[in-house]
Amino acid sequence: MMKLLLIDDDAFLRDMYAIKFTESGHEVTAADTALNALAIIEANQELDVILLDMIMPAMSGIELIKEINRLFPDCKAKCIVLSNHGQQDDMDDAMKAGAEGYIIKAEAVPSDVVKQVEAIAKK
């Protein structure tokens, strides 16, 4: 079982992925903004995975990864981007910022996203 923080400003997608991960036996906490996510991480350093969107209000996914690394250097959670932005530059920037994986929403059904996240988390 993974402890996963799911960050997406789209309520439909957030709920859908939360259900899929929960059905797969994982513990899911969801946040709708990067600021809410930072508060959750501050309260719970025992997360295994932080699954985040690239495009969110107030702070991008890349900015959020950098902020997590700056504020919580001991946080062991793996940051994985789940986004519709599949440009190579976006992927490269996310990995440089500290992402452990990059999944393009349009290329994977939710059950495949769960499998990909599980595989990245085990690395």
C-alpha positions as CSV (number, residue, x, y, z in Angstrom):
1,M,0.0,0.0,0.0
2,M,1.2,3.5,-0.9
3,K,0.4,6.7,0.8
4,L,-0.3,9.0,-2.0
5,L,-1.0,12.8,-2.3
6,L,-2.9,13.6,-5.5
7,I,-2.9,17.2,-6.6
8,D,-5.1,18.4,-9.4
9,D,-7.3,21.5,-9.7
10,D,-9.8,19.5,-11.9
11,A,-12.3,18.0,-9.4
12,F,-13.5,15.4,-11.8
13,L,-10.0,14.0,-12.6
14,R,-8.9,14.3,-8.9
15,D,-11.9,12.3,-7.7
16,M,-11.6,9.7,-10.5
17,Y,-7.9,9.1,-9.8
18,A,-8.5,9.0,-6.1
19,I,-11.1,6.3,-6.5
20,K,-8.8,4.3,-8.8
21,F,-5.9,4.4,-6.4
22,T,-8.2,3.7,-3.4
23,E,-9.7,0.7,-5.2
24,S,-6.2,-0.6,-5.8
25,G,-5.6,-0.6,-2.0
26,H,-3.7,2.7,-1.6
27,E,-4.3,5.5,0.9
28,V,-5.1,8.7,-1.0
29,T,-5.2,12.3,0.2
30,A,-6.3,14.9,-2.4
31,A,-5.5,18.6,-2.8
32,D,-7.0,21.0,-5.3
33,T,-4.1,23.6,-5.1
34,A,-0.4,23.6,-4.6
35,L,-0.8,25.6,-1.4
36,N,-3.2,23.1,0.0
37,A,-0.7,20.3,-1.0
38,L,2.2,22.0,0.8
39,A,0.0,22.2,4.0
40,I,-0.7,18.5,3.7
41,I,2.9,17.6,3.2
42,E,3.9,19.7,6.2
43,A,1.5,17.7,8.3
44,N,2.4,14.3,6.8
45,Q,6.0,13.6,5.9
46,E,5.2,9.8,5.6
47,L,3.9,10.1,2.0
48,D,5.3,7.6,-0.6
49,V,4.2,9.4,-3.7
50,I,3.1,13.0,-4.6
51,L,1.2,12.9,-7.9
52,L,0.8,16.3,-9.4
53,D,-0.5,18.2,-12.4
54,M,1.7,20.6,-14.3
55,I,-0.8,23.4,-14.8
56,M,-2.5,24.6,-11.6
57,P,-3.5,28.0,-10.3
58,A,-0.9,30.1,-8.4
59,M,2.0,27.6,-8.8
60,S,3.0,25.2,-11.6
61,G,3.9,21.6,-11.0
62,I,7.6,22.4,-11.6
63,E,7.4,25.2,-9.0
64,L,5.6,22.9,-6.6
65,I,8.3,20.2,-6.9
66,K,11.0,22.8,-6.3
67,E,9.1,24.2,-3.3
68,I,8.6,20.7,-1.8
69,N,12.4,20.0,-2.2
70,R,13.2,23.4,-0.6
71,L,10.8,23.2,2.3
72,F,10.9,19.5,3.1
73,P,14.4,18.3,2.3
74,D,13.8,15.1,4.3
75,C,10.5,14.2,2.5
76,K,11.0,10.8,0.9
77,A,8.0,10.9,-1.3
78,K,8.6,10.5,-5.0
79,C,7.1,13.3,-7.1
80,I,5.4,12.1,-10.3
81,V,3.8,14.4,-12.8
82,L,0.5,13.5,-14.3
83,S,-0.3,16.0,-17.0
84,N,-1.8,16.5,-20.5
85,H,1.3,18.6,-21.3
86,G,3.5,16.0,-23.1
87,Q,6.1,18.3,-24.7
88,Q,9.6,17.0,-24.3
89,D,10.6,20.4,-22.8
90,D,7.9,20.0,-20.1
91,M,9.2,16.5,-19.3
92,D,12.8,17.6,-19.1
93,D,12.0,20.6,-16.9
94,A,10.0,18.4,-14.5
95,M,12.8,15.8,-14.3
96,K,15.4,18.5,-13.7
97,A,13.2,19.9,-10.9
98,G,13.2,16.5,-9.2
99,A,10.3,14.5,-10.6
100,E,10.8,10.8,-10.6
101,G,8.3,10.1,-13.4
102,Y,6.1,11.8,-16.0
103,I,2.8,10.3,-17.1
104,I,0.7,11.9,-19.9
105,K,-3.0,11.7,-19.0
106,A,-4.2,11.4,-22.6
107,E,-1.9,8.3,-23.2
108,A,-3.0,6.2,-20.3
109,V,-6.4,5.0,-18.9
110,P,-6.7,5.5,-15.1
111,S,-5.9,1.8,-14.3
112,D,-2.7,2.1,-16.3
113,V,-1.8,5.3,-14.4
114,V,-2.1,3.4,-11.2
115,K,0.2,0.7,-12.6
116,Q,2.8,3.2,-13.8
117,V,2.8,5.1,-10.5
118,E,3.2,1.8,-8.6
119,A,6.2,0.9,-10.8
120,I,7.9,4.3,-10.4
121,A,7.3,4.1,-6.6
122,K,9.1,0.8,-6.3
123,K,12.2,2.0,-8.1
